[in-house]
């Protein structure tokens, strides 16, 4: 997550320093998406959910078969309309993405929690 935090800081600095309005808007949108993702993955509720997935293969399988945002909501953690999450039970990886629009562009920022390696940027790795 340190990489995402650093990226957010650099994007924010670039947005504040940009003289071009369209570039400033794009950079700020990317900053906002990154910050939204960081706030979600730092949630104590998400930590508890991940702990449950480690302890209970049955609960993990149940969650993998449902809409993850609905699953999170049942646990008290709300997804924004910008968020998509998937749980891959076969290789036990939870992947999420925040997508926002900036003008004609869609900016997507992703992170994943791999049961073997922890948090990382981007999507879940290929099946093992």
Secondary structure by P-SEA (a helix, b strand, c coil): caaaaaaaaaaaaaaaacccaaaaaaaaaaaaaaaaaaaaaacaaaaaaaaaaaacaaaaaaaaaccaaaaaaaacccccccbbbbbbcccbbbbbbbbbbcccbbbbbbbbbbcccccccccccccc
